[in-house]
Amino acid sequence: MVASTNSALAAGATPRVNPAPGKWLNPTSHRWLGRDRAAGMAFAEALASTRDSASDVPDTGETPRWAQRLAPECDKLAGALAIAPGSQGSVTASNRYKTWEPFFVALHPPEAPWEVEPSQGTLAPRGGANNVCDPSKPYADSQAFVVRCCGGEVGDEALLVVGTEEEQWTYSLRVDRRAACGHHEHEA
């Protein structure tokens, strides 16, 4: 609390004090409203700029060690997709924790004929989170991943791994001519 108070004072915020015994200032009065709003906007901008998936934040290219070690868990498959070349499907992963969770995606083998979007980002805490900057666009606790089959032979297989530091989902991918007639989805 002391650090946050000191940070607020350094940013130019005025501490609320009791001007006279028994007479507290109303925090919603016009005298304080402008300062509270400015502090709230500054906080919202700082929060938005720390999100890994924010489009205005440059990608540092650094992948955490836990994400570098993402490996398929074949005994715990979250689902399977059979997609024809040139088609796409989707899978969804949901955060069950009450913390913001950065996620990364890996394909095994990496040279498999598949593309996945997005390849990284951040899941909001379980239940989602309000977007202070734009309330009409809340942060989601789940993410849909579009999986495209870019070729390969019928029967070619790969594993898609979506992982956070706390949890991991493994999906089996298979090139299949029979699936050519549509879009396939799977939720985990």
N, C-alpha and C positions, 0 to 999 in steps of 0.2 A: 504494500500500500504506500509506503514511504517513497519508493522508487517511482511509482506512477504519479504521485502527488508532485514530486520534484520534477518529473518530466512535463507535467501539465504547467507548472510554474515557469519552467524554462521556455515553454512554447508560448508564453504570454498570457496564460489564463490567470485570472484574479481569484484568489481563494475567497470563499464565502465566509464571512465573519458575522458575528452578532453585533449590529451597530449600536445597540443599546440593550440593557437587560430587559428581557421579555419581549423584544421586538426583532424577530428574525425576518430577513428579507424573503419575499416570496420568490422562489426559484423560477416561477413562470412569468414573472413581471417582465415588462419590456426591457428593463435595465439588464437583465441576465439572459434573455432569450437569444439575442444575437450572438453572444459569446458561446452559449451552449450549442447553438446550431453550427457555428463555425468549427467548434471542437468536434462535434459529431461528424461533420463532413470530412474533416481531416482524418479522423479515425477510420471512416468508411473508405477513403482513398487509400490509406495505408493498408487496410485489410485486403482490399481488392488487389493491390499491387503485390501482395505476398502469395497469392494463389498460384500454384504451379501451372494451372491451365489458363491463366489470364493471357489474352492475346497480346496485350501491350507489354508483357514482361518478356524480355529476350531469353531464349533458351540458353542456359549456361553450358549445356552439353555434358554436364556431370551427372552420372547415374550412380545412385547410392549402392553400396556394396551388397545390400540385401537384394536389390533388383538385378544386379549382375549375376547373382546366384539362383535366379528363378529357374526351377527345373520342374518338369511335368510330374504330377502325382497320379500315375496310371491307375492306382488302386482307389482313387477318389475322383472319378470323372464327374464333372458337373453337367455334362451333356455331350451330344454328338451332332455334327452337321455333315450332311452329304449334299454336295453342291456340284453342279455341272460347270465345266469351264465357261467363263464369261458371265456366270451368274453370281449372285451374292446372297448372303443370309445374315443373321445377326444373333448375338447373344447379349445378355444383360447381366451385369454383376452389381450387387447391392451391398452397401456398407452396413454391417450390423453393430458397429462400434459407435460410441458417442464422441468420437474425435475425427478431425479432418484427416483423411488418409490419402496420401499420394499413391497413384497406381502406375504400373508399367506393364507392357505387353511383350511377350516373347514367343517366337515360333520355334518348334523343334521338329525337324531340322531347320536351321535358319534359311537354307536355300530352297525351301518348299515353295510351290507356286501359289502362294496365298498372300493377300494384302489385308491388313487390319487397321482400322481407324476408329478412334484415336489410338496412338501408340503409348501415350502417357497423359496424365492429368491428375485431378484431385477429386475424391469423393467427399461430399459434405457429411457431417455426422448423421447417424441414424435418425430418420425422420425429416432430413433436409434442414436447411438454414435460410433465414431471411436474407435478402440482398438489400442492404441499407441504401445502396446507390440507386437501385431500380427494383422496387417492391414487386413489380409485375414479372420479374425474372428471378425467382428464388433458386438457391443452389440445391441441386438434387443429390440424394444419397445413393443414387444408382446411375449407371452409365451403360448405354447401348453401344455395342461394338459392331461395326459393319465389317463382315468378313467376305472378301471377294476371292473367287477362284480364278486365277490368271492363266490357267493352262494345266498341263500335266496329263497323265494317262488315267483312264478309268481304274480305280482301285488304289491310286497313290494316296498315301496317308501322311498326316502330320498332326502335331499336338499344339494347341494354342494355350498359352499360360497367361492369365491375367492375375497380377499379384499386388498386394499392398504389403507393408511391413508386417501386418497382423494376420492376413488371410490370403488364400490363393485359390483360384478356380482353374481347372484344367478341362479343356474341351478337345474331343477327338474330331479331326477334320478328314473327310474322304472325298476324293473326286468321284462323281457318280453321274452317269449320263441320264439316269431315270429322274433325277431331281431337276432337270432342265426346264420344267414348266413353271417354276415359280420361285418365290422368295420364301426363305425358311427362317424361323425365329426360335430361340430357346432362351428361357430365363433361368437364372440360378439364384 
